Amino acid sequence: MEHKELICINCPLGCTLNVTLQDGKVTHITGNTCPRGAAYAQKECTHPTRTLTTTIRVTGGRSPVTSVKTATDIPKEKITDCMEQIKKTAVSAPVHIGDILISNLADTGTDLIATKNNP
């Protein structure tokens, strides 16, 4: 049996969650003030995901880089693969907020989108 302590990030309360796992499955969660805390603990302990925010190189733009993020959460274990693909990529200006700059980023099923204009 394994025990983990997490701080919930779904609302400003920041509840301390105590999670019990057995054979990689959540068996008990305590400390959550709302149902969102339990859902967060379940996901974080079994399939953690993150929204990736970074920059990508831009050629011919006002700035040499533009801020980007993934359109949806990606598996935490795929972050390094995503960053490697982004590091090898340069896009041409103009770039507009919402432009899809890389489709299916590192086979995650999500797109990398621009979060800043770069004319």
N, C-alpha and C positions, 0 to 999 in steps of 0.2 A: 504494500500500500504506500502511495506517495502523497505528500501534502505540499501544496503551493500556496503562497500568499501573494495576492495581487492588489493593486489599487485600481479601482474602477475609474475609467476615463469618460464614461458616457454622460455624466452630468457634473455640475459643480460640487456635489457633495463629496466625491472622492472616497467612497466607501472602501474599507479594507475587506477584501474577500478572502475567505479561507476555502480552498478547494481540495477535495480528496479525490484521488484517482486510483483506479485499480486496472491493471492491464491496459493502460493508455486511455481509459474511459472515465469520464467524470461520474462519480458516484454520489457526491454530496457537496453542496455549496452553502456557506453561511456568510453573514456579514452584509449582504446586499439589502439596501433599503427599498429598492424597486425591482420589478422584473427585468429591467434592462441590465442590471448588474449581473444577474444570473446568466442571461444570454451572452453578455460580454465574457464572463468567466469560462463558459462552455466553449465559445469560439476561440478564445485566447489559448486555452489549454489543449485543444484538439486540432485546430486548423487556424493558426494565427495569420492574419493578413494585414497589409499596410497600404496606404496611399503613398506612392512615391512622388516626391517633389524634388526637382533638380533644375539644371539648365542644359541647353543643347547649343552647340556651335551654329552660328549663322554666317553665311558668306554674303557679302554685298549689302548688309544691313547697316543701320545707324549704330548698332551695338554688335559686338562680336558673339554675344550669347543672348538667348531668350529663355525666360523661365517656362517650365513645363510641369505637367503632373499626369499621373495615370488617370484615365477616365473612371476607373473603378479600383477597388482594392485588389492587390495581387498577393499571392502566397509569399509569406515572409522569406522562405527559402529561395525564391526566385529574384530577390533584389539584386544580388551580385550579377546574375545573368543579364538583367535589365540594364544595369549600369554599364556593363561591358558593351552592349549593343549601342546604347546612347553615346558612349565615349567614342565609338567608331563612326558616328553619324554626324554629318553637317548638312543643314538645310539651306536653301537659297531664300533670300529676302524677296519680296515682302512676306512677313509672317503676321497673321492676325489671331487675336484671341479666339480660341475654339478650333483653330485649324488642327487637323489630325496630322501629326508629323511622322509618326511611326504606327502602322497598323499591326495589331497582334504582337505587341512588344514581347520579345523573347518567348513566344508561344504561350503567353499567359491568357490570351483571349481578350485582352483589353488594349485600348489605344493610348498612345502618348499624345497629349493635346497641349497646345500653346496656351499660356496664361497671361501673356503680355504681347502687345503689338511691337513689331520691329520692322519699320518701313525700309 
